[in-house]
Amino acid sequence: QVELVESGGDLVQPGGSLRLSCGASVSIFSFSDMSWYRQGPGTERELVASINRDGPTNYVDSVKGRFTISTDKAKNLVYLQMNSLKPEDTAVYYCRADGIVGFLPRHYWGQGTQVTVSS
């Protein structure tokens, strides 16, 4: 099984920063896209940021200019740098990997890490 493990979630004050990490048990190069999703209290899970194997990135409008997704392929790590955090960023953040396995599209989820933004 492909394993994704997130870390870095914490309680942080508004305006603060956090860096989330996602470690993969296989090469990140195996996947077409690596993404961060989040699900806040009473909200649906939403795509926050994604990065394509070829480099292009995408962000939900609410985090543009504040969050940055990046990878360290040598270490099989995906990061989400979160700056200027707001209370509405409070959520469980999930790492997701998408790729082709056995000629079929498949995706894998991490277990999630809690981010709480509060005074």
N, C-alpha and C positions, 0 to 999 in steps of 0.2 A: 504494500500500500504506500502511496505517496503521502508523506507526512509534512504538514506545515505547522509551525509553532510560532505564535506571536508572543512578544514580550514588550515591555516598556510602558504599559498603561499605568496610570497613577492619578492621584488627586492633585490638581493644579489650580492656581488662582486664575481668574480671567486676565488675559493679556500675557499669560505665561506660555511656555513652550514645552513640548515633549517630542521625543523621537521614538517611534515604534519600529520594531524589527520583526521580520518574518524569516525564519530559517526553514529551508527546504531540504528534504532528505535526498533529493536528486538535483541534477543540474538545472538551474533556472533556464538555461538555454533550451531545455526540453519543451518549454512552454511558449506559446505564442504571445501570451499576455499574463502579467502579474498585476493584481489589483488589490485595493483596499476598499472594503465596504464597512458600513457602520449601521447599527440599529439602536436608536435612542429609545427612551421610555415612551411607550405608546406610539411608536413610529414604525414604518416599514423599513426593511433593510434597503439601503441605498448605496449606489456606487459613489465612492468618494474620489478615488484617483486610480488610474491605470497606466501601465507602461508596457509598450509593445516590445517584443524581442528586438526589433529593428531600431528602437529608440523613441518613437513618438509617445507623448504623454497626453493624458486627458484628465480633466478635473471637473467636478461638479461646481457650478457657479458659486455656490456659497463658500467655497474654500479657496478659490482662485486668488493667488497672491499671498496666501497664508500657508498653504500646505505644499510640500514638494515630495514627490515619489522618486525614488532612485533605487538602483540595484548595485550589488557587488557580486558579479557573476562568479568570480573566483571563490568566494565564500558561500555562495548559494544563499545570499541574503537580499531581502527587499526591505527598504526603509520608507517610513512616512514621517518626514519632518513637519511638525505642526507648530506654527508660530501664531502669536496674537489670538490665542484660544478664547473662545466665547462659551458661555454656559450652554448654548444650543449645540455645541460640539460634543456634549456629554453623550456617550454611547459606548456600546461594545463594538470594538473595531475588529474586523475579520480580514484575514489574508486569503486571497483566492488565486489559484493558478489555473489557467486554461490552456489546453493543448489538444493534440490529436494523438489518440492511443488506439492502436488496432484499427486504424483508418476511420475512427469515429471521434467526434468532438467530445471531450470530457473536461470536467472541472473538479477541483479539489479545494476544500475549505480548511482553514485552521480553526482552532477552538475558540478564538476570540480573546481580546484583552480589554479590560475596562478602563475607559478614560472618563474622568469626572472633572468638570470645570466648575468650580464654585468658590465663593469667598468664605 
